[in-house]
Amino acid sequence: MKYMTDANIAHVAPKLRKRGIDCETVHKRMRNNEDSRVQILDGEIVAFLRKAEGTIILIASDIDLADHCKYGNIPHVTIWDAVAEHILESKER
């Protein structure tokens, strides 16, 4: 499975790659560069992910982008859900 971070958390992608996870930033996957000065609109990102047909999961910190994915049935994980899940799992141990 491939993963893609939104522009707000681009710094997370290299950390995940170091752990063996196939993760790139939105700019790298969509534009093949790391120039985050050029904005990529939420609609463009959703269209890109829809075209990927579930082969790329977005890691999102942007609420609006996450909502677009949620209502568009686009595979994604939000930072707040991942943190909450970690905390709740830690409590169970």
N, C-alpha and C positions, 0 to 999 in steps of 0.2 A: 504494500500500500504506500502511496505517496502522500506527503503532507505539504501544506503551504501556509505560511504565516501571513497575517495581514501586515500592512506597512507599520502599524503602531508597535508591533513586537518583532520587527525584523531581526533584532539582536538574538532572538531565541533560536532561529533556524540553525546557525552554526553550532550552538550548544547541543541541539538534538542530533545533528549530523555526527558530532564527536561520539555520540552514544549509539551510532549505527542506524539511526532513523533517517529515511529518505525524506528530507525536509528542505524546502527552498522558500525564499521570500516570494511574495506576490509579484514583485518586479522581476525577479529572476525567472520564475515560471512563465510569466506572461510576456515579458519584453526581452528576456535573455540578457539583462543587465541589472545592476544594483543601484541605479540612479533613482532614488526615492523622491527627488525634487519634482519629478513628473508624476502628477497625480493620476491614479487609476480609479475611475468611478466605481461605486458599488455595483451598478448595473453591469458594467463590463466584467467585473470579477464574477458575479453570479452567472453571466452568460458563458464565461470561460469554464467555470466549474460544471455547469449543466452540460456543456459540450464534452467534458471529460467523462461524463456518464458514470460518476461514482468512483473513479479511479484515484481521485485526489480529495483529501479531506482538509478543509480549511480549519486552521487554528486561529480563532478570532478573539480580539479584545475590544473590537468596535461593536457597540450595541446595535446600531442601525444595520450594519452589514450582517451581523448574526441573525437579526430578525428577517432580513431578506432571505437568508439561507433557510431559516426555520420554516417560513411560509412557502418557500419554493421547493421544499423537500431536498435541499442540497446538503450532502454530508458535511458536518462541521462539529467542532468542539469549541466551547467558549472557555476562556481562562477562568471565569468565576465558577463554572460547573466543575472544571477539573480540580480547582482548589477545594471547593465544597466536598467533592467526592473523596479527596485525600483526607480531609479533616474528619469526615464522618467514618471513613474506614479506620483511621487511627484511633478513634474513640472506641470502636468495636474490639480492638485488640486488647 
